[in-house]
Amino acid sequence: MCRTTGFKMALVYILFSLILGMSTALPQDMSGKMLVFPQETNTDHVRLTTSRQDLGAVTVCMRYFTDLTRSFTLFGLATPSHNNAFHIFKMPVSHEINVDIRNFPMTFRGQDYQINKWQSLCGTWESGSGLVQLWLDGKPSAMKLGGNLHISGTILIVLGQDQDSYGGSFDKARCFTGMITDVHMWDYILSPHHIDNYSQKFNFPTGNVLDWNSIEFQTRGSVLIQKKQPTC
Ligand SMILES: *[C@@H]1O[C@H](CO)[C@@H](O)[C@H](O)[C@H]1NC(C)=O
């Protein structure tokens, strides 16, 4: 009897570690590398993992290269209650980029969005003031009121597709194609000096929520990891 229980326990343990082993992505050092999204689909994407479940402030920075002139999602952070909990979205109108905080949209106008050029993008929000700001190639936007409530719940971050529901309802017409690199996320507002340094590739504190030098992610479909190009 004792032996049977022991055997069963061992079996359960082995099965459990197999399941865990398959679903746990180990952090990867992506420095010097970029993600390539080479085709329009409603499936190809990257899921970034964080164990954080409550955010009172966010800074997200990334670099991208694309030739898209239509609308698409640049960065999508969803929680079960808000599919656009922290969401950066290129609008169909040129030079308009939206940021949503807990599904509340704000439009930032007049910034110099360009195709066929590496651009650096940072978005900040802080619950104390409620203010949101967008930085494109190190240039700040006007500040807008985005709300004071925390982002809470199990966080799911997707690159390459627009989450119309938590982790799904993707639409090919809003997918991203091109390249993305240097994704960092902080749970505080990065100072303007640090954002300026990020955009110029000088020193900045690496993200404490997402750190491109040690980042957990899974790719789905044809998303390729390639060496960064010199212009990046
Ligand atoms: C910006 O980068 C420069 C050069 O790497 C560094 O000397 C400076 O301390 C950085 N600024 C901040 C605010 O970290």
The ligand as a Tripos MOL2 file, in Angstrom:
@<TRIPOS>MOLECULE
LIG
   14    14     1     0     0
SMALL
NO_CHARGES

@<TRIPOS>ATOM
      1 C1         22.7560   59.4340  -19.6910 C.3       1 LIG1
      2 O1         23.7960   58.7700  -20.3450 O.3       1 LIG1
      3 C2         25.0690   59.3260  -20.1050 C.3       1 LIG1
      4 C3         26.0650   58.6310  -21.0270 C.3       1 LIG1
      5 O2         25.9860   57.2310  -20.9240 O.3       1 LIG1
      6 C4         25.3950   59.1840  -18.6300 C.3       1 LIG1
      7 O3         26.6480   59.7660  -18.3590 O.3       1 LIG1
      8 C5         24.3110   59.8690  -17.8040 C.3       1 LIG1
      9 O4         24.5390   59.6390  -16.4330 O.3       1 LIG1
     10 C6         22.9490   59.3470  -18.1940 C.3       1 LIG1
     11 N1         21.9210   60.1310  -17.5270 N.am      1 LIG1
     12 C7         21.1510   59.6310  -16.5910 C.2       1 LIG1
     13 C8         20.1100   60.5530  -16.0480 C.3       1 LIG1
     14 O5         21.2330   58.4660  -16.2120 O.2       1 LIG1
@<TRIPOS>BOND
     1     1     2 1
     2     1    10 1
     3     2     3 1
     4     3     4 1
     5     3     6 1
     6     4     5 1
     7     6     7 1
     8     6     8 1
     9     8     9 1
    10     8    10 1
    11    10    11 1
    12    11    12 1
    13    12    13 1
    14    12    14 2
@<TRIPOS>SUBSTRUCTURE
     1 LIG1         1 GROUP 0 **** ****
